[in-house]
Amino acid sequence: MRYGPKDAFWMVTNPTPTSELADICFETSLENLALQMKGGLSMDADPTLFTDRAEAEVEAHCRLVAMETSHAIRAMAADGIPLAGARKVQVLGEGGKVLFVSDLP
C-alpha cells in the first residue's frame, strides 16, 4: 500500500498515568507525524502505526491495561503488601471471566 504525506493512518503511543484512549490512539498522516516529532514525540513513546483503526484500538487498550496494572502492583508494594511470593497475574473481565493469565518467574 502506498502512503503520501496527507494519507491517514492510525498511531498508538505509550500511555502516561493520565492518558485516555484518545491520547494514545489517534488518526494522523505523515505530514502530521513530522510535526508531532518536532513537537516532542520521540521513539521513547514507542509509536506504532496501523492501517486499521480496530487493530490500533486493541493495541492501545492493551497498553492502558498494562500501565494500570503496573501502577496497582506498585501501590500494593508501597502499602507493604508482600509480592515476593506472587506466582500468577490474572486479568478478569465483567462477571469474573478470565481474560488473561500469566505465570510469574
TIMI-2910 file (N, C-alpha, C, CB; in pm, 1 decimal, decimal comma, always signed):
<rs>
+----------+----------+----------+----------+----------+----------+----------+----------+----------+----------+----------+----------+------+
!      n_x !      n_y !      n_z !     ca_x !     ca_y !     ca_z !      c_x !      c_y !      c_z !     cb_x !     cb_y !     cb_z ! resn !
+----------+----------+----------+----------+----------+----------+----------+----------+----------+----------+----------+----------+------+
!    +84,8 !   -117,9 !     +0,0 !     +0,0 !     +0,0 !     +0,0 !    +89,1 !   +123,8 !     +0,0 !    -96,4 !     +0,0 !   +122,4 !  Met !
!    +51,9 !   +223,4 !    -74,9 !   +128,7 !   +347,1 !    -87,1 !    +65,4 !   +454,9 !     -0,1 !   +136,2 !   +393,5 !   -234,8 !  Arg !
!   +148,7 !   +528,7 !    +74,2 !   +101,3 !   +639,3 !   +156,6 !   +175,5 !   +766,3 !   +117,7 !   +120,1 !   +608,6 !   +307,3 !  Tyr !
!    +99,1 !   +870,7 !    +94,1 !   +156,2 !  +1002,1 !    +67,9 !   +148,2 !  +1088,2 !   +193,7 !    +83,5 !  +1070,7 !    -49,7 !  Gly !
!   +196,7 !  +1210,7 !   +187,6 !   +203,6 !  +1297,2 !   +305,0 !    +69,9 !  +1322,3 !   +375,6 !   +261,5 !  +1427,0 !   +265,3 !  Pro !
!    -39,2 !  +1321,6 !   +301,5 !   -169,4 !  +1354,1 !   +361,4 !   -257,6 !  +1231,3 !   +386,8 !   -243,3 !  +1450,4 !   +271,8 !  Lys !
!   -211,6 !  +1112,4 !   +347,7 !   -290,9 !   +990,3 !   +367,3 !   -297,1 !   +954,2 !   +515,4 !   -231,4 !   +872,8 !   +286,0 !  Asp !
!   -415,1 !   +915,7 !   +559,6 !   -438,2 !   +888,5 !   +702,1 !   -402,7 !   +745,3 !   +740,5 !   -583,4 !   +915,9 !   +737,5 !  Ala !
!   -352,6 !   +732,6 !   +862,9 !   -330,0 !   +602,9 !   +926,4 !   -349,2 !   +624,3 !  +1076,0 !   -185,9 !   +544,3 !   +893,4 !  Phe !
!   -339,6 !   +517,9 !  +1153,0 !   -361,4 !   +525,8 !  +1297,9 !   -229,6 !   +506,4 !  +1370,9 !   -464,8 !   +420,4 !  +1344,4 !  Trp !
!   -211,4 !   +581,5 !  +1477,8 !    -91,7 !   +570,9 !  +1558,5 !   -128,8 !   +540,6 !  +1702,5 !     -9,0 !   +699,2 !  +1550,0 !  Met !
!    -47,5 !   +456,4 !  +1766,8 !    -61,4 !   +427,0 !  +1908,7 !    +72,7 !   +457,2 !  +1974,2 !   -105,6 !   +277,8 !  +1933,3 !  Val !
!    +67,8 !   +523,9 !  +2088,8 !   +188,3 !   +553,3 !  +2166,1 !   +170,1 !   +501,5 !  +2308,7 !   +218,9 !   +706,3 !  +2166,2 !  Thr !
!   +278,2 !   +497,4 !  +2382,9 !   +269,3 !   +453,7 !  +2521,8 !   +190,2 !   +554,7 !  +2604,2 !   +409,7 !   +434,1 !  +2581,6 !  Asn !
!   +112,1 !   +505,7 !  +2699,8 !    +34,8 !   +596,4 !  +2784,9 !   +118,6 !   +657,4 !  +2896,4 !    -83,1 !   +523,1 !  +2844,7 !  Pro !
!    +69,0 !   +766,7 !  +2948,4 !   +120,4 !   +826,4 !  +3071,5 !    +15,7 !   +797,8 !  +3179,0 !   +148,3 !   +982,9 !  +3055,5 !  Thr !
!    +44,6 !   +825,7 !  +3305,4 !    -54,3 !   +796,7 !  +3409,9 !   -189,5 !   +865,5 !  +3390,9 !     +1,4 !   +836,3 !  +3542,1 !  Pro !
!   -194,5 !   +972,5 !  +3314,0 !   -321,3 !  +1044,0 !  +3295,3 !   -382,9 !  +1021,2 !  +3156,3 !   -299,8 !  +1192,8 !  +3317,2 !  Thr !
!   -324,2 !   +932,6 !  +3077,7 !   -371,4 !   +911,1 !  +2940,6 !   -507,1 !   +842,5 !  +2935,8 !   -270,8 !   +828,8 !  +2863,6 !  Ser !
!   -582,5 !   +880,3 !  +2833,9 !   -705,9 !   +812,2 !  +2796,8 !   -684,7 !   +757,8 !  +2656,2 !   -831,5 !   +908,6 !  +2804,1 !  Glu !
!   -776,9 !   +676,3 !  +2610,0 !   -762,6 !   +611,6 !  +2479,9 !   -729,9 !   +712,1 !  +2369,0 !   -890,0 !   +535,9 !  +2445,3 !  Leu !
!   -802,4 !   +822,1 !  +2362,9 !   -782,3 !   +919,5 !  +2255,1 !   -645,1 !   +986,2 !  +2260,5 !   -890,0 !  +1025,6 !  +2261,0 !  Ala !
!   -581,6 !   +985,5 !  +2377,4 !   -448,3 !  +1045,0 !  +2390,6 !   -341,4 !   +959,0 !  +2325,7 !   -414,7 !  +1066,7 !  +2537,0 !  Asp !
!   -363,4 !   +827,5 !  +2322,9 !   -259,2 !   +736,6 !  +2274,9 !   -296,7 !   +662,9 !  +2147,4 !   -226,8 !   +636,9 !  +2381,2 !  Ile !
!   -417,8 !   +681,6 !  +2098,5 !   -463,8 !   +616,9 !  +1974,7 !   -535,2 !   +722,5 !  +1891,3 !   -559,0 !   +493,9 !  +2004,7 !  Cys !
!   -472,8 !   +761,2 !  +1781,3 !   -529,1 !   +871,8 !  +1704,4 !   -493,8 !   +857,7 !  +1556,9 !   -478,8 !  +1006,4 !  +1758,6 !  Phe !
!   -577,1 !   +920,1 !  +1476,1 !   -554,2 !   +922,3 !  +1331,9 !   -454,4 !  +1032,9 !  +1301,3 !   -687,8 !   +943,5 !  +1253,0 !  Glu !
!   -361,9 !  +1004,8 !  +1211,8 !   -263,0 !  +1104,2 !  +1173,9 !   -220,2 !  +1079,9 !  +1030,1 !   -141,3 !  +1100,3 !  +1268,9 !  Thr !
!   -121,1 !  +1150,9 !   +984,6 !    -66,2 !  +1136,1 !   +850,0 !    +84,3 !  +1156,1 !   +858,5 !   -131,4 !  +1237,7 !   +749,4 !  Ser !
!   +154,3 !  +1130,0 !   +750,7 !   +298,6 !  +1153,7 !   +750,7 !   +330,2 !  +1300,5 !   +776,4 !   +360,0 !  +1109,4 !   +617,8 !  Leu !
!   +249,3 !  +1386,1 !   +717,7 !   +267,1 !  +1530,3 !   +735,8 !   +251,5 !  +1568,2 !   +883,4 !   +165,6 !  +1608,7 !   +649,3 !  Glu !
!   +146,3 !  +1516,2 !   +947,2 !   +124,0 !  +1546,6 !  +1088,9 !   +225,6 !  +1476,5 !  +1178,2 !    -17,2 !  +1506,3 !  +1130,1 !  Asn !
!   +269,0 !  +1358,1 !  +1140,7 !   +368,9 !  +1286,5 !  +1218,4 !   +499,2 !  +1366,0 !  +1225,3 !   +394,1 !  +1147,8 !  +1158,2 !  Leu !
!   +536,8 !  +1426,0 !  +1114,9 !   +657,9 !  +1509,1 !  +1114,2 !   +644,8 !  +1623,4 !  +1215,0 !   +684,5 !  +1565,6 !   +972,2 !  Ala !
!   +526,7 !  +1684,3 !  +1220,4 !   +504,0 !  +1792,9 !  +1317,1 !   +505,1 !  +1740,0 !  +1460,9 !   +369,7 !  +1863,5 !  +1288,1 !  Leu !
!   +446,5 !  +1622,8 !  +1481,9 !   +444,0 !  +1564,3 !  +1616,1 !   +585,3 !  +1533,7 !  +1664,6 !   +358,9 !  +1436,4 !  +1617,4 !  Gln !
!   +671,3 !  +1484,8 !  +1575,4 !   +810,0 !  +1457,1 !  +1612,8 !   +882,9 !  +1587,5 !  +1647,1 !   +883,2 !  +1382,6 !  +1498,2 !  Met !
!   +858,5 !  +1692,4 !  +1571,1 !   +918,9 !  +1822,1 !  +1602,5 !   +865,2 !  +1876,9 !  +1733,8 !   +893,0 !  +1922,1 !  +1489,4 !  Lys !
!   +739,9 !  +1840,7 !  +1766,9 !   +675,7 !  +1889,7 !  +1888,7 !   +709,2 !  +1809,5 !  +2013,2 !   +528,6 !  +1890,5 !  +1870,0 !  Gly !
!   +788,0 !  +1703,9 !  +1998,8 !   +831,4 !  +1631,9 !  +2117,3 !   +803,0 !  +1483,0 !  +2118,7 !   +769,2 !  +1691,5 !  +2233,4 !  Gly !
!   +723,9 !  +1432,2 !  +2024,8 !   +702,6 !  +1288,0 !  +2018,3 !   +836,4 !  +1223,0 !  +1986,5 !   +593,9 !  +1250,4 !  +1911,2 !  Leu !
!   +872,5 !  +1121,7 !  +2064,3 !  +1000,7 !  +1055,1 !  +2041,6 !   +980,3 !   +904,1 !  +2033,6 !  +1101,5 !  +1090,2 !  +2153,7 !  Ser !
!  +1085,3 !   +835,8 !  +1998,4 !  +1081,1 !   +690,6 !  +1989,9 !  +1061,6 !   +629,0 !  +2128,3 !  +1209,3 !   +637,1 !  +1925,3 !  Met !
!  +1089,3 !   +703,7 !  +2235,0 !  +1065,7 !   +654,9 !  +2371,1 !   +917,6 !   +625,0 !  +2394,9 !  +1115,3 !   +757,6 !  +2473,5 !  Asp !
!   +829,8 !   +688,9 !  +2318,8 !   +685,4 !   +666,4 !  +2330,9 !   +641,1 !   +541,2 !  +2255,6 !   +608,7 !   +787,7 !  +2278,9 !  Ala !
!   +736,0 !   +472,6 !  +2193,5 !   +707,8 !   +350,6 !  +2116,9 !   +593,6 !   +371,8 !  +2017,5 !   +673,4 !   +235,1 !  +2211,8 !  Asp !
!   +605,4 !   +473,0 !  +1930,4 !   +497,5 !   +495,8 !  +1833,5 !   +485,9 !   +379,1 !  +1737,2 !   +521,3 !   +625,9 !  +1755,4 !  Pro !
!   +363,0 !   +334,6 !  +1717,8 !   +336,5 !   +220,1 !  +1630,9 !   +225,3 !   +259,1 !  +1533,8 !   +297,0 !    +92,7 !  +1714,1 !  Thr !
!   +244,8 !   +229,3 !  +1406,2 !   +149,0 !   +268,7 !  +1303,4 !    +58,7 !   +152,0 !  +1265,3 !   +222,1 !   +321,4 !  +1179,7 !  Leu !
!    -67,7 !   +184,1 !  +1237,5 !   -167,9 !    +85,6 !  +1197,6 !   -248,7 !   +140,5 !  +1081,1 !   -260,6 !    +49,2 !  +1316,2 !  Phe !
!   -284,4 !    +53,5 !   +990,6 !   -374,5 !    +93,2 !   +882,6 !   -519,7 !    +69,7 !   +922,6 !   -341,7 !    +16,0 !   +753,8 !  Thr !
!   -540,0 !    -12,4 !  +1025,3 !   -674,5 !    -48,4 !  +1068,9 !   -703,7 !    +10,7 !  +1207,1 !   -691,2 !   -201,9 !  +1071,3 !  Asp !
!   -809,5 !    +88,4 !  +1218,2 !   -844,8 !   +152,8 !  +1344,2 !   -870,4 !    +51,4 !  +1455,8 !   -967,5 !   +240,1 !  +1325,0 !  Arg !
!   -942,4 !    -55,0 !  +1425,4 !   -975,1 !   -154,6 !  +1528,1 !   -848,9 !   -218,2 !  +1585,5 !  -1066,6 !   -263,4 !  +1469,8 !  Ala !
!   -752,3 !   -250,0 !  +1500,5 !   -626,6 !   -306,2 !  +1548,7 !   -552,0 !   -206,6 !  +1637,3 !   -538,6 !   -348,1 !  +1430,8 !  Glu !
!   -554,0 !    -81,3 !  +1598,6 !   -488,3 !    +23,1 !  +1678,1 !   -554,9 !    +35,1 !  +1815,1 !   -492,7 !   +159,3 !  +1604,2 !  Ala !
!   -686,6 !    +29,6 !  +1820,1 !   -757,6 !    +42,2 !  +1947,1 !   -730,4 !    -76,9 !  +2039,6 !   -907,6 !    +55,4 !  +1922,1 !  Glu !
!   -718,5 !   -196,9 !  +1982,8 !   -683,5 !   -314,3 !  +2064,1 !   -546,3 !   -293,5 !  +2127,5 !   -684,8 !   -444,3 !  +1978,0 !  Val !
!   -449,6 !   -250,0 !  +2047,5 !   -314,5 !   -224,1 !  +2098,7 !   -316,3 !   -117,7 !  +2208,1 !   -221,6 !   -180,3 !  +1984,6 !  Glu !
!   -391,9 !    -10,7 !  +2184,6 !   -398,6 !    +98,0 !  +2282,8 !   -460,3 !    +49,9 !  +2414,0 !   -479,6 !   +215,9 !  +2226,7 !  Ala !
!   -567,5 !    -27,3 !  +2406,1 !   -629,7 !    -80,8 !  +2528,1 !   -531,4 !   -169,4 !  +2604,2 !   -757,3 !   -160,7 !  +2493,5 !  His !
!   -456,3 !   -251,6 !  +2532,4 !   -356,6 !   -337,7 !  +2597,1 !   -251,8 !   -254,5 !  +2669,9 !   -288,6 !   -428,7 !  +2493,6 !  Cys !
!   -206,3 !   -148,2 !  +2607,4 !   -106,2 !    -62,6 !  +2672,0 !   -163,2 !     +5,6 !  +2796,0 !    -54,7 !    +43,0 !  +2573,5 !  Arg !
!   -288,8 !    +47,7 !  +2789,2 !   -351,7 !   +110,1 !  +2905,8 !   -368,0 !     +9,9 !  +3020,3 !   -488,4 !   +168,8 !  +2867,4 !  Leu !
!   -411,9 !   -111,8 !  +2989,0 !   -428,4 !   -214,6 !  +3092,3 !   -294,2 !   -246,5 !  +3156,4 !   -491,1 !   -342,8 !  +3033,0 !  Val !
!   -190,6 !   -260,2 !  +3075,9 !    -57,7 !   -290,8 !  +3129,1 !     -9,2 !   -179,9 !  +3222,1 !    +42,5 !   -311,2 !  +3014,6 !  Ala !
!    -30,2 !    -54,5 !  +3183,7 !    +12,8 !    +56,8 !  +3267,1 !    -65,0 !    +60,3 !  +3398,5 !     -4,3 !   +188,9 !  +3192,2 !  Met !
!   -196,5 !    +45,6 !  +3390,7 !   -279,2 !    +48,5 !  +3511,7 !   -243,3 !    -66,6 !  +3605,3 !   -428,3 !    +42,1 !  +3475,0 !  Glu !
!   -217,4 !   -183,8 !  +3548,7 !   -179,2 !   -299,8 !  +3628,8 !    -47,1 !   -273,9 !  +3699,2 !   -169,2 !   -425,6 !  +3541,2 !  Thr !
!    +47,6 !   -219,4 !  +3627,4 !   +177,9 !   -188,0 !  +3685,1 !   +164,4 !    -89,9 !  +3800,5 !   +271,0 !   -131,0 !  +3578,4 !  Ser !
!    +82,4 !    +12,9 !  +3783,5 !    +62,0 !   +111,5 !  +3890,9 !     -5,5 !    +48,1 !  +4012,6 !    -22,8 !   +229,7 !  +3839,7 !  His !
!   -101,6 !    -38,2 !  +3989,8 !   -171,4 !   -104,5 !  +4100,4 !    -75,9 !   -194,7 !  +4178,8 !   -290,5 !   -186,8 !  +4047,4 !  Ala !
!    +10,1 !   -266,5 !  +4109,0 !   +106,7 !   -353,2 !  +4175,8 !   +206,6 !   -270,6 !  +4255,3 !   +179,8 !   -441,1 !  +4073,7 !  Ile !
!   +254,2 !   -161,0 !  +4198,2 !   +346,5 !    -72,7 !  +4271,7 !   +280,3 !    -16,8 !  +4397,1 !   +394,0 !    +43,1 !  +4181,5 !  Arg !
!   +153,4 !    +19,6 !  +4387,0 !    +81,2 !    +73,5 !  +4502,7 !    +68,2 !    -31,8 !  +4611,8 !    -58,0 !   +123,9 !  +4461,1 !  Ala !
!    +42,5 !   -156,9 !  +4573,8 !    +34,5 !   -265,0 !  +4672,2 !   +168,0 !   -280,7 !  +4744,7 !     -5,5 !   -397,7 !  +4604,2 !  Met !
!   +276,1 !   -279,7 !  +4669,0 !   +409,1 !   -293,8 !  +4728,8 !   +438,7 !   -176,3 !  +4821,2 !   +517,2 !   -304,1 !  +4619,3 !  Ala !
!   +399,2 !    -56,4 !  +4781,2 !   +422,1 !    +62,0 !  +4864,2 !   +341,1 !    +55,0 !  +4993,0 !   +386,6 !   +189,4 !  +4786,8 !  Ala !
!   +227,1 !    -13,4 !  +4990,0 !   +143,7 !    -29,9 !  +5109,4 !   +192,1 !   -144,1 !  +5198,0 !     -0,8 !    -54,3 !  +5069,1 !  Asp !
!   +303,6 !   -206,0 !  +5158,5 !   +361,1 !   -311,8 !  +5240,5 !   +306,6 !   -450,1 !  +5214,4 !   +341,0 !   -279,9 !  +5381,1 !  Gly !
!   +229,0 !   -466,4 !  +5109,0 !   +177,2 !   -599,2 !  +5074,5 !   +291,1 !   -676,5 !  +5008,2 !    +50,5 !   -590,0 !  +4979,4 !  Ile !
!   +332,8 !   -788,6 !  +5068,0 !   +446,6 !   -862,1 !  +5011,9 !   +411,5 !   -929,5 !  +4879,7 !   +495,6 !   -966,5 !  +5111,3 !  Pro !
!   +494,9 !   -905,1 !  +4780,3 !   +471,5 !   -964,0 !  +4648,2 !   +579,6 !  -1064,4 !  +4609,9 !   +463,9 !   -854,7 !  +4543,1 !  Leu !
!   +674,8 !  -1088,2 !  +4698,2 !   +785,5 !  -1177,9 !  +4667,3 !   +736,0 !  -1319,2 !  +4635,5 !   +883,8 !  -1181,9 !  +4784,0 !  Ala !
!   +627,0 !  -1361,5 !  +4695,0 !   +575,8 !  -1495,5 !  +4671,0 !   +472,1 !  -1502,9 !  +4559,9 !   +517,0 !  -1548,8 !  +4796,1 !  Gly !
!   +450,6 !  -1391,7 !  +4490,0 !   +349,9 !  -1390,0 !  +4383,4 !   +389,1 !  -1487,2 !  +4273,1 !   +332,9 !  -1247,5 !  +4325,8 !  Ala !
!   +294,5 !  -1563,9 !  +4224,2 !   +322,5 !  -1665,2 !  +4123,0 !   +239,2 !  -1650,5 !  +3995,6 !   +299,7 !  -1800,6 !  +4181,1 !  Arg !
!   +135,5 !  -1565,7 !  +3998,6 !    +46,8 !  -1559,0 !  +3882,7 !    -18,4 !  -1420,4 !  +3876,9 !    -61,7 !  -1671,3 !  +3889,0 !  Lys !
!    -37,0 !  -1371,3 !  +3754,9 !   -112,6 !  -1248,2 !  +3731,0 !   -234,2 !  -1287,7 !  +3649,4 !    -25,8 !  -1137,9 !  +3656,8 !  Val !
!   -350,1 !  -1237,2 !  +3690,8 !   -474,4 !  -1271,5 !  +3623,0 !   -554,1 !  -1143,3 !  +3599,0 !   -557,4 !  -1374,5 !  +3706,2 !  Gln !
!   -607,3 !  -1128,7 !  +3479,3 !   -692,7 !  -1015,5 !  +3446,0 !   -832,6 !  -1070,2 !  +3423,7 !   -640,3 !   -937,7 !  +3319,4 !  Val !
!   -928,9 !  -1014,1 !  +3497,3 !  -1067,2 !  -1059,2 !  +3487,5 !  -1151,5 !   -952,8 !  +3418,8 !  -1124,3 !  -1091,9 !  +3626,9 !  Leu !
!  -1245,9 !   -997,9 !  +3340,3 !  -1339,8 !   -907,9 !  +3276,0 !  -1468,9 !   -901,9 !  +3355,2 !  -1367,2 !   -951,7 !  +3132,1 !  Gly !
!  -1570,3 !   -848,4 !  +3291,5 !  -1700,8 !   -839,7 !  +3355,9 !  -1749,2 !   -977,9 !  +3395,2 !  -1802,6 !   -771,8 !  +3263,6 !  Glu !
!  -1811,4 !   -987,8 !  +3511,1 !  -1864,3 !  -1114,2 !  +3557,8 !  -1757,4 !  -1212,5 !  +3602,5 !  -1946,0 !  -1175,8 !  +3451,2 !  Gly !
!  -1633,1 !  -1166,7 !  +3614,4 !  -1525,7 !  -1253,1 !  +3659,8 !  -1466,0 !  -1342,3 !  +3553,1 !  -1574,3 !  -1336,6 !  +3769,0 !  Gly !
!  -1500,0 !  -1320,2 !  +3427,1 !  -1445,1 !  -1401,8 !  +3318,9 !  -1294,9 !  -1375,7 !  +3307,2 !  -1517,1 !  -1371,3 !  +3183,9 !  Lys !
!  -1215,6 !  -1481,6 !  +3303,2 !  -1070,4 !  -1469,2 !  +3290,8 !  -1036,1 !  -1426,1 !  +3148,3 !   -999,2 !  -1603,7 !  +3326,9 !  Val !
!   -968,0 !  -1310,7 !  +3138,3 !   -927,1 !  -1259,2 !  +3008,2 !   -780,3 !  -1287,7 !  +2979,8 !   -953,1 !  -1110,0 !  +3000,5 !  Leu !
!   -700,7 !  -1298,4 !  +3088,0 !   -556,4 !  -1316,6 !  +3071,6 !   -500,8 !  -1377,7 !  +3198,1 !   -485,2 !  -1182,2 !  +3039,5 !  Phe !
!   -409,4 !  -1473,1 !  +3181,7 !   -338,4 !  -1534,7 !  +3293,9 !   -192,3 !  -1548,9 !  +3254,4 !   -400,6 !  -1673,8 !  +3332,3 !  Val !
!   -103,4 !  -1514,7 !  +3346,0 !    +38,7 !  -1534,3 !  +3320,1 !   +106,2 !  -1580,3 !  +3447,6 !   +104,5 !  -1404,8 !  +3267,0 !  Ser !
!   +180,9 !  -1689,9 !  +3436,0 !   +261,8 !  -1734,2 !  +3547,9 !   +384,2 !  -1642,7 !  +3557,6 !   +303,8 !  -1883,9 !  +3531,4 !  Asp !
!   +423,3 !  -1611,6 !  +3679,9 !   +539,8 !  -1527,7 !  +3701,7 !   +662,3 !  -1615,0 !  +3725,2 !   +517,1 !  -1432,5 !  +3820,4 !  Leu !
!   +778,1 !  -1564,8 !  +3690,3 !   +901,7 !  -1644,3 !  +3709,8 !   +932,2 !  -1661,7 !  +3858,3 !  +1022,3 !  -1576,3 !  +3639,0 !  Pro !
+----------+----------+----------+----------+----------+----------+----------+----------+----------+----------+----------+----------+------+
</rs>
